[in-house]
Amino acid sequence: MPAPERIPAGRLSAVPVEPAGQTVPLPGPVAPQDPPPAAPDAGDRPDALFTDGELTVRGRIQEASNAVLYCTVAQDGQSAACVYKPVAGERPLWDFPDGTLAQREVAAYEISRACGWDLIPVTVLRDGPYGTGMVQQWIDPPESSDEVPELLALVEDEEPGPGWKAVGLAQVGEGRTALLVHADHPRLRRLAVLDAVINNGDRKGGHLLPGDGGEFFAIDHGVTFHAEDKLRTLLWGWAGEPLTDEALEVLRGLQEALEDAGPLAARLAELITDDEIAALRARVAGLLRSGRHPEPSGEWPAIPWPPV
């Protein structure tokens, strides 16, 4: 498949911007100096270490638009690398309430966990050196580039090749256009469903992190759960197609878990508003009613740009 320009599946992000409205001093923009320790084996509480362990700031991830600190967390002889996003370092957005992005990231993890798809690394809300913030397990990249799954690409062809789904045409400079495609990958398809459920307003290529064994994980879920339709993603390749039987089964289980008396609904009530929970339930019900992947509404930009 000819591809003069490919979108890497690694850690890509926007041009660095200093967080606005910052109320506490944060470490300078330095790269992590220590190699990240291995994450512990998941037990009954995979979040316990990240919730209760001692959090130590090691450096700042320079490319992030909000304050993102590289840390280690340690407890009872276990340690792991993580990222810490203090609420104090969040840049205000025009369409989301100030100081709510960390809670939305945790809510996205809770939904991912309820779906049983393990798409989002362990994510918790806790106190840290710079106040309350989101702490998320660090995902180590594979040792070999051969293990990095190719998920997104810009290709010269008018139609996607086998194993790829078309998103749309993109300007690539000097008057040239290319076809933006993503892999027809079952894990990526699950993520497309999850994004529709949480109403993700910013699914970019740089938010897909390769892990070991050809797996990948999704990060950066601060602009989610809005009560209005905000879905903006690169994963439109299945738009209008029937949902898989697996996805329908997961959505039925999620619908039940979101009932008022359930623990998931109680947990989400600590993180997002009643209106946002009602909209979440409505999105799940809508997906089950239609039985299809959603299509762009036309009322909101459908694709984030730049795509990385």
Protein Blocks (a to p, Z undefined) as FASTA:
>chain_A
ZZfbacdfbdcdddddddehiabdcddddddfbdcdddddddfblmlmmmmmccddfbdc
fkbmbdcddddddeehiacddddddfklpccdfkbcehilmmmmmmmmmmmmmnonopac
cddddddfeopadddddddddfblklpccfbdcdfbfbdcehiacfbdcdebjhiacddd
ddddfklmmmmmmmmmnopabdcfklpccdehhiacdehjlbghiabdcbdcfklmlgoi
acdfklmmmmmmmmmmmpmkbmklmmmmmmmcfklmmmmmmmmmmmmmnopacddehlac
fbdcdfZZ
